[in-house]
């Protein structure tokens, strides 16, 4: 599938980059053993910390294929996480006004690769600089760095769907793999947000929401709304 393996490669690069300074410090400590046993212990501790970081990173950048459900008019969760906002709001830049919204919080143990919620064409892409407040705040999209993606559903002409990818306290990098004017298939990988973050999903008023507060959702698999 398109973009498969990109998340894992990003994780491996991060592991490799952190190995270099960890190994350098550990070697310096090791070859200065005459300074005392505590120096050797420090070298061992550094390598242990790096190994634990490596295991955490491999788990964080995991990227399972989505098992896309079959059905007409299904809108799937774009992200793994917990639904903690279901409301009506206003999104003027792409949706053009009043719309429905669900917000999905991604903790550091959730998969952080996002999937296309519908068959669609990416027609809007806007990055906005901002702060790095905790993504546990439901209003973090107002203040934090974020990327707004706007899709036109290809199976339902005239229906829009917006996804706002929001950086958090730890998440400092939003990587969008889908190019502007590119058509994506439902469940296809579209982006990666590194470490804890949030995804707001905007629906037109005619969409029927199928999720509630507290629901755990799986990107590319869980039905969160339907077009009728």
ZADO-1210 file (C-alpha; in nm, 4 decimals, padded with zeros to 6 digits):
<atoms>
<atom x="00.0000" y="00.0000" z="00.0000" code="UNK" pos="1"/>
<atom x="00.1071" y="00.3582" z="-00.0624" code="UNK" pos="2"/>
<atom x="00.3390" y="00.5071" z="00.2056" code="UNK" pos="3"/>
<atom x="00.3740" y="00.1729" z="00.3860" code="UNK" pos="4"/>
<atom x="00.7002" y="00.1556" z="00.5805" code="UNK" pos="5"/>
<atom x="00.7580" y="00.5323" z="00.5992" code="UNK" pos="6"/>
<atom x="00.6710" y="00.5532" z="00.9682" code="UNK" pos="7"/>
<atom x="00.9023" y="00.2662" z="01.0573" code="UNK" pos="8"/>
<atom x="01.1865" y="00.4251" z="00.8600" code="UNK" pos="9"/>
<atom x="01.1338" y="00.7526" z="01.0470" code="UNK" pos="10"/>
<atom x="01.1559" y="00.5628" z="01.3741" code="UNK" pos="11"/>
<atom x="01.4745" y="00.3815" z="01.2716" code="UNK" pos="12"/>
<atom x="01.6377" y="00.7123" z="01.1737" code="UNK" pos="13"/>
<atom x="01.5539" y="00.8541" z="01.5159" code="UNK" pos="14"/>
<atom x="01.6977" y="00.5466" z="01.6898" code="UNK" pos="15"/>
<atom x="02.0162" y="00.5678" z="01.4818" code="UNK" pos="16"/>
<atom x="02.0628" y="00.9395" z="01.5518" code="UNK" pos="17"/>
<atom x="02.0290" y="00.8901" z="01.9277" code="UNK" pos="18"/>
<atom x="02.2663" y="00.5920" z="01.9241" code="UNK" pos="19"/>
<atom x="02.5632" y="00.8021" z="01.8107" code="UNK" pos="20"/>
<atom x="02.5817" y="01.0378" z="02.1151" code="UNK" pos="21"/>
<atom x="02.4758" y="00.7612" z="02.3575" code="UNK" pos="22"/>
<atom x="02.7492" y="00.5302" z="02.2300" code="UNK" pos="23"/>
<atom x="03.0101" y="00.8071" z="02.2302" code="UNK" pos="24"/>
<atom x="02.9419" y="00.8997" z="02.5940" code="UNK" pos="25"/>
<atom x="02.9287" y="00.5325" z="02.6963" code="UNK" pos="26"/>
<atom x="03.2677" y="00.4631" z="02.5323" code="UNK" pos="27"/>
<atom x="03.4260" y="00.7646" z="02.7005" code="UNK" pos="28"/>
<atom x="03.2978" y="00.6414" z="03.0356" code="UNK" pos="29"/>
<atom x="03.4123" y="00.2855" z="02.9687" code="UNK" pos="30"/>
<atom x="03.7692" y="00.3789" z="02.8738" code="UNK" pos="31"/>
<atom x="03.7964" y="00.5941" z="03.1849" code="UNK" pos="32"/>
<atom x="03.7235" y="00.3057" z="03.4214" code="UNK" pos="33"/>
<atom x="04.0155" y="00.4096" z="03.6420" code="UNK" pos="34"/>
<atom x="03.7929" y="00.6917" z="03.7631" code="UNK" pos="35"/>
<atom x="03.5830" y="00.4350" z="03.9492" code="UNK" pos="36"/>
<atom x="03.3194" y="00.1699" z="03.9104" code="UNK" pos="37"/>
<atom x="03.0479" y="00.4349" z="03.9011" code="UNK" pos="38"/>
<atom x="03.1771" y="00.5489" z="03.5618" code="UNK" pos="39"/>
<atom x="03.1360" y="00.1988" z="03.4176" code="UNK" pos="40"/>
<atom x="02.7900" y="00.1828" z="03.5752" code="UNK" pos="41"/>
<atom x="02.7061" y="00.5158" z="03.4127" code="UNK" pos="42"/>
<atom x="02.8100" y="00.3827" z="03.0710" code="UNK" pos="43"/>
<atom x="02.5915" y="00.0735" z="03.1188" code="UNK" pos="44"/>
<atom x="02.2991" y="00.2906" z="03.2339" code="UNK" pos="45"/>
<atom x="02.3274" y="00.5126" z="02.9251" code="UNK" pos="46"/>
<atom x="02.3166" y="00.2143" z="02.6915" code="UNK" pos="47"/>
<atom x="02.0221" y="00.0681" z="02.8843" code="UNK" pos="48"/>
<atom x="01.8331" y="00.3965" z="02.8539" code="UNK" pos="49"/>
<atom x="01.9044" y="00.4047" z="02.4818" code="UNK" pos="50"/>
<atom x="01.7763" y="00.0465" z="02.4438" code="UNK" pos="51"/>
<atom x="01.4549" y="00.1350" z="02.6303" code="UNK" pos="52"/>
<atom x="01.4137" y="00.4443" z="02.4119" code="UNK" pos="53"/>
<atom x="01.4658" y="00.2276" z="02.1036" code="UNK" pos="54"/>
<atom x="01.1941" y="-00.0173" z="02.2104" code="UNK" pos="55"/>
<atom x="00.9572" y="00.2709" z="02.2846" code="UNK" pos="56"/>
<atom x="01.0309" y="00.4305" z="01.9463" code="UNK" pos="57"/>
<atom x="00.9735" y="00.1060" z="01.7550" code="UNK" pos="58"/>
<atom x="00.6377" y="00.0700" z="01.9292" code="UNK" pos="59"/>
<atom x="00.5443" y="00.4335" z="01.8693" code="UNK" pos="60"/>
<atom x="00.6194" y="00.4216" z="01.4955" code="UNK" pos="61"/>
<atom x="00.4339" y="00.0947" z="01.4353" code="UNK" pos="62"/>
<atom x="00.2027" y="00.1155" z="01.1349" code="UNK" pos="63"/>
<atom x="-00.0450" y="-00.1703" z="01.0924" code="UNK" pos="64"/>
<atom x="-00.2484" y="-00.1972" z="00.7725" code="UNK" pos="65"/>
<atom x="-00.6065" y="-00.0808" z="00.8149" code="UNK" pos="66"/>
<atom x="-00.8854" y="-00.3383" z="00.7839" code="UNK" pos="67"/>
<atom x="-01.1245" y="-00.1115" z="00.5959" code="UNK" pos="68"/>
<atom x="-01.4904" y="-00.2051" z="00.6493" code="UNK" pos="69"/>
<atom x="-01.7203" y="-00.2484" z="00.3505" code="UNK" pos="70"/>
<atom x="-02.0250" y="-00.0252" z="00.3210" code="UNK" pos="71"/>
<atom x="-02.1765" y="00.2746" z="00.1466" code="UNK" pos="72"/>
<atom x="-02.1340" y="00.6224" z="00.2906" code="UNK" pos="73"/>
<atom x="-01.9016" y="00.5194" z="00.5738" code="UNK" pos="74"/>
<atom x="-01.6683" y="00.7807" z="00.7203" code="UNK" pos="75"/>
<atom x="-01.3813" y="00.6234" z="00.9096" code="UNK" pos="76"/>
<atom x="-01.1708" y="00.7589" z="01.1931" code="UNK" pos="77"/>
<atom x="-00.8546" y="00.9134" z="01.0488" code="UNK" pos="78"/>
<atom x="-00.6584" y="00.8507" z="01.3682" code="UNK" pos="79"/>
<atom x="-00.6172" y="00.6013" z="01.6488" code="UNK" pos="80"/>
<atom x="-00.7142" y="00.7388" z="01.9896" code="UNK" pos="81"/>
<atom x="-00.9993" y="00.8431" z="02.2178" code="UNK" pos="82"/>
<atom x="-01.2935" y="01.0641" z="02.1194" code="UNK" pos="83"/>
<atom x="-01.3127" y="01.3406" z="02.3785" code="UNK" pos="84"/>
<atom x="-01.5089" y="01.6091" z="02.1920" code="UNK" pos="85"/>
<atom x="-01.8326" y="01.5749" z="01.9921" code="UNK" pos="86"/>
<atom x="-01.9892" y="01.9109" z="01.9125" code="UNK" pos="87"/>
<atom x="-02.0938" y="02.1714" z="01.6576" code="UNK" pos="88"/>
<atom x="-01.8466" y="02.4429" z="01.5684" code="UNK" pos="89"/>
<atom x="-01.7428" y="02.6844" z="01.2954" code="UNK" pos="90"/>
<atom x="-01.4541" y="02.6185" z="01.0573" code="UNK" pos="91"/>
<atom x="-01.4306" y="02.8996" z="00.8046" code="UNK" pos="92"/>
<atom x="-01.1086" y="02.8235" z="00.6123" code="UNK" pos="93"/>
<atom x="-01.2219" y="02.5041" z="00.4394" code="UNK" pos="94"/>
<atom x="-01.5665" y="02.3980" z="00.5614" code="UNK" pos="95"/>
<atom x="-01.6937" y="02.7526" z="00.5084" code="UNK" pos="96"/>
<atom x="-01.8881" y="02.7934" z="00.8303" code="UNK" pos="97"/>
<atom x="-02.0974" y="02.5823" z="01.0653" code="UNK" pos="98"/>
<atom x="-02.0073" y="02.2137" z="01.0826" code="UNK" pos="99"/>
<atom x="-01.9945" y="01.9161" z="01.3119" code="UNK" pos="100"/>
<atom x="-01.6733" y="01.8101" z="01.4817" code="UNK" pos="101"/>
<atom x="-01.5258" y="01.5188" z="01.6643" code="UNK" pos="102"/>
<atom x="-01.1832" y="01.5442" z="01.8251" code="UNK" pos="103"/>
<atom x="-00.9568" y="01.2439" z="01.8801" code="UNK" pos="104"/>
<atom x="-00.6791" y="01.2561" z="02.1400" code="UNK" pos="105"/>
<atom x="-00.3736" y="01.0426" z="02.0633" code="UNK" pos="106"/>
<atom x="-00.1594" y="00.9463" z="02.3603" code="UNK" pos="107"/>
<atom x="00.2014" y="00.8355" z="02.3192" code="UNK" pos="108"/>
<atom x="00.0989" y="00.4681" z="02.3052" code="UNK" pos="109"/>
<atom x="-00.1462" y="00.5091" z="02.0151" code="UNK" pos="110"/>
<atom x="-00.0552" y="00.4524" z="01.6503" code="UNK" pos="111"/>
<atom x="00.0343" y="00.7939" z="01.5050" code="UNK" pos="112"/>
<atom x="-00.0110" y="00.7270" z="01.1336" code="UNK" pos="113"/>
<atom x="-00.3331" y="00.8801" z="01.0013" code="UNK" pos="114"/>
<atom x="-00.5597" y="00.7177" z="00.7410" code="UNK" pos="115"/>
<atom x="-00.7984" y="00.8620" z="00.4815" code="UNK" pos="116"/>
<atom x="-01.1537" y="00.8544" z="00.6217" code="UNK" pos="117"/>
<atom x="-01.3185" y="00.8345" z="00.2763" code="UNK" pos="118"/>
<atom x="-01.2291" y="00.8035" z="-00.0907" code="UNK" pos="119"/>
<atom x="-01.1393" y="01.1630" z="-00.1585" code="UNK" pos="120"/>
<atom x="-00.9227" y="01.4258" z="-00.3246" code="UNK" pos="121"/>
<atom x="-00.7017" y="01.6516" z="-00.1133" code="UNK" pos="122"/>
<atom x="-00.7931" y="02.0028" z="-00.2221" code="UNK" pos="123"/>
<atom x="-00.6777" y="02.2136" z="00.0749" code="UNK" pos="124"/>
<atom x="-00.3555" y="02.2044" z="00.2788" code="UNK" pos="125"/>
<atom x="-00.2609" y="02.4795" z="00.5213" code="UNK" pos="126"/>
<atom x="00.0103" y="02.4777" z="00.7881" code="UNK" pos="127"/>
<atom x="-00.0140" y="02.7198" z="01.0777" code="UNK" pos="128"/>
<atom x="00.2630" y="02.7912" z="01.3301" code="UNK" pos="129"/>
<atom x="00.1716" y="02.8057" z="01.6955" code="UNK" pos="130"/>
<atom x="00.2481" y="02.6970" z="02.0476" code="UNK" pos="131"/>
<atom x="00.3080" y="02.3481" z="02.1856" code="UNK" pos="132"/>
<atom x="00.0523" y="02.3278" z="02.4647" code="UNK" pos="133"/>
<atom x="-00.0589" y="01.9883" z="02.5890" code="UNK" pos="134"/>
<atom x="-00.2780" y="01.8102" z="02.3325" code="UNK" pos="135"/>
<atom x="-00.4962" y="01.6910" z="02.6210" code="UNK" pos="136"/>
<atom x="-00.6602" y="02.0348" z="02.5966" code="UNK" pos="137"/>
<atom x="-00.9591" y="02.0154" z="02.3643" code="UNK" pos="138"/>
<atom x="-00.8926" y="02.3752" z="02.2502" code="UNK" pos="139"/>
<atom x="-00.5274" y="02.3089" z="02.1615" code="UNK" pos="140"/>
<atom x="-00.6125" y="02.3407" z="01.7898" code="UNK" pos="141"/>
<atom x="-00.6766" y="02.7109" z="01.8474" code="UNK" pos="142"/>
<atom x="-00.3293" y="02.7794" z="01.9842" code="UNK" pos="143"/>
<atom x="-00.0937" y="02.5025" z="01.8750" code="UNK" pos="144"/>
<atom x="00.0929" y="02.4428" z="01.5526" code="UNK" pos="145"/>
<atom x="-00.1380" y="02.2506" z="01.3217" code="UNK" pos="146"/>
<atom x="-00.2084" y="02.1439" z="00.9658" code="UNK" pos="147"/>
<atom x="-00.5581" y="02.1635" z="00.8176" code="UNK" pos="148"/>
<atom x="-00.6326" y="01.9159" z="00.5365" code="UNK" pos="149"/>
<atom x="-00.9467" y="01.9552" z="00.3278" code="UNK" pos="150"/>
<atom x="-01.0908" y="01.6654" z="00.1271" code="UNK" pos="151"/>
<atom x="-01.3648" y="01.6448" z="-00.1330" code="UNK" pos="152"/>
<atom x="-01.5330" y="01.3046" z="-00.1138" code="UNK" pos="153"/>
<atom x="-01.5165" y="01.1437" z="-00.4578" code="UNK" pos="154"/>
<atom x="-01.8117" y="00.9098" z="-00.3963" code="UNK" pos="155"/>
<atom x="-02.0321" y="01.1939" z="-00.2720" code="UNK" pos="156"/>
<atom x="-01.9799" y="01.5001" z="-00.4936" code="UNK" pos="157"/>
<atom x="-02.0078" y="01.8266" z="-00.3069" code="UNK" pos="158"/>
<atom x="-01.9396" y="01.6721" z="00.0361" code="UNK" pos="159"/>
<atom x="-01.6401" y="01.8096" z="00.2246" code="UNK" pos="160"/>
<atom x="-01.4397" y="01.6630" z="00.5095" code="UNK" pos="161"/>
<atom x="-01.1722" y="01.8466" z="00.7061" code="UNK" pos="162"/>
<atom x="-00.8965" y="01.7055" z="00.9279" code="UNK" pos="163"/>
<atom x="-00.6863" y="01.9259" z="01.1538" code="UNK" pos="164"/>
<atom x="-00.3643" y="01.7591" z="01.2740" code="UNK" pos="165"/>
<atom x="-00.2522" y="01.9282" z="01.5945" code="UNK" pos="166"/>
<atom x="00.0923" y="01.9224" z="01.7526" code="UNK" pos="167"/>
<atom x="00.1136" y="01.8765" z="02.1281" code="UNK" pos="168"/>
<atom x="00.3515" y="01.9289" z="02.4167" code="UNK" pos="169"/>
<atom x="00.5829" y="01.6543" z="02.2875" code="UNK" pos="170"/>
<atom x="00.4713" y="01.6269" z="01.9246" code="UNK" pos="171"/>
<atom x="00.6749" y="01.8788" z="01.7267" code="UNK" pos="172"/>
<atom x="00.6545" y="01.7447" z="01.3733" code="UNK" pos="173"/>
<atom x="00.3568" y="01.6914" z="01.1431" code="UNK" pos="174"/>
<atom x="00.4432" y="01.5077" z="00.8209" code="UNK" pos="175"/>
<atom x="00.1798" y="01.4994" z="00.5450" code="UNK" pos="176"/>
<atom x="00.2475" y="01.2362" z="00.2802" code="UNK" pos="177"/>
<atom x="-00.0512" y="01.3114" z="00.0559" code="UNK" pos="178"/>
<atom x="00.0109" y="01.5832" z="-00.2026" code="UNK" pos="179"/>
<atom x="-00.2333" y="01.8589" z="-00.2865" code="UNK" pos="180"/>
<atom x="-00.4770" y="01.7511" z="-00.5630" code="UNK" pos="181"/>
<atom x="-00.3912" y="01.3833" z="-00.5011" code="UNK" pos="182"/>
<atom x="-00.6745" y="01.1299" z="-00.4779" code="UNK" pos="183"/>
<atom x="-00.6619" y="00.8887" z="-00.1845" code="UNK" pos="184"/>
<atom x="-00.8440" y="00.5644" z="-00.1153" code="UNK" pos="185"/>
<atom x="-01.0344" y="00.5098" z="00.2073" code="UNK" pos="186"/>
<atom x="-00.7966" y="00.3695" z="00.4706" code="UNK" pos="187"/>
<atom x="-00.4840" y="00.4840" z="00.2836" code="UNK" pos="188"/>
<atom x="-00.1990" y="00.6354" z="00.4850" code="UNK" pos="189"/>
<atom x="-00.2010" y="01.0149" z="00.4607" code="UNK" pos="190"/>
<atom x="00.0209" y="01.1528" z="00.7396" code="UNK" pos="191"/>
<atom x="00.2278" y="01.1024" z="01.0532" code="UNK" pos="192"/>
<atom x="00.2348" y="01.3105" z="01.3707" code="UNK" pos="193"/>
<atom x="00.5310" y="01.2317" z="01.5943" code="UNK" pos="194"/>
<atom x="00.4437" y="01.1672" z="01.9612" code="UNK" pos="195"/>
<atom x="00.1309" y="01.2753" z="02.1547" code="UNK" pos="196"/>
<atom x="-00.1127" y="01.4860" z="01.9536" code="UNK" pos="197"/>
<atom x="-00.4748" y="01.5459" z="01.8484" code="UNK" pos="198"/>
<atom x="-00.6858" y="01.5220" z="01.5327" code="UNK" pos="199"/>
<atom x="-01.0030" y="01.7276" z="01.4821" code="UNK" pos="200"/>
<atom x="-01.2417" y="01.6004" z="01.2139" code="UNK" pos="201"/>
<atom x="-01.4969" y="01.8377" z="01.0578" code="UNK" pos="202"/>
<atom x="-01.8165" y="01.7079" z="00.8966" code="UNK" pos="203"/>
<atom x="-02.0813" y="01.8869" z="00.6911" code="UNK" pos="204"/>
<atom x="-02.4153" y="01.9335" z="00.8694" code="UNK" pos="205"/>
<atom x="-02.5720" y="01.6467" z="00.6703" code="UNK" pos="206"/>
<atom x="-02.3368" y="01.3794" z="00.8041" code="UNK" pos="207"/>
<atom x="-02.4716" y="01.1491" z="01.0758" code="UNK" pos="208"/>
<atom x="-02.2244" y="01.0980" z="01.3593" code="UNK" pos="209"/>
<atom x="-02.1808" y="00.7412" z="01.4815" code="UNK" pos="210"/>
<atom x="-01.9500" y="00.7909" z="01.7799" code="UNK" pos="211"/>
<atom x="-01.9750" y="00.9234" z="02.1336" code="UNK" pos="212"/>
<atom x="-01.7491" y="01.0630" z="02.4027" code="UNK" pos="213"/>
<atom x="-01.5014" y="00.8117" z="02.5370" code="UNK" pos="214"/>
<atom x="-01.5055" y="00.5844" z="02.2311" code="UNK" pos="215"/>
<atom x="-01.1707" y="00.4277" z="02.1383" code="UNK" pos="216"/>
<atom x="-01.1295" y="00.4485" z="01.7619" code="UNK" pos="217"/>
<atom x="-00.8906" y="00.2854" z="01.5154" code="UNK" pos="218"/>
<atom x="-00.7672" y="00.4849" z="01.2167" code="UNK" pos="219"/>
<atom x="-00.8998" y="00.3527" z="00.8867" code="UNK" pos="220"/>
<atom x="-01.1301" y="00.1019" z="01.0589" code="UNK" pos="221"/>
<atom x="-01.3780" y="00.2554" z="01.3061" code="UNK" pos="222"/>
<atom x="-01.6913" y="00.4138" z="01.1556" code="UNK" pos="223"/>
<atom x="-01.7368" y="00.7558" z="01.3152" code="UNK" pos="224"/>
<atom x="-02.0019" y="00.8995" z="01.0817" code="UNK" pos="225"/>
<atom x="-02.1967" y="00.8327" z="00.7630" code="UNK" pos="226"/>
<atom x="-02.3038" y="01.0280" z="00.4586" code="UNK" pos="227"/>
<atom x="-02.6721" y="00.9798" z="00.3772" code="UNK" pos="228"/>
</atoms>
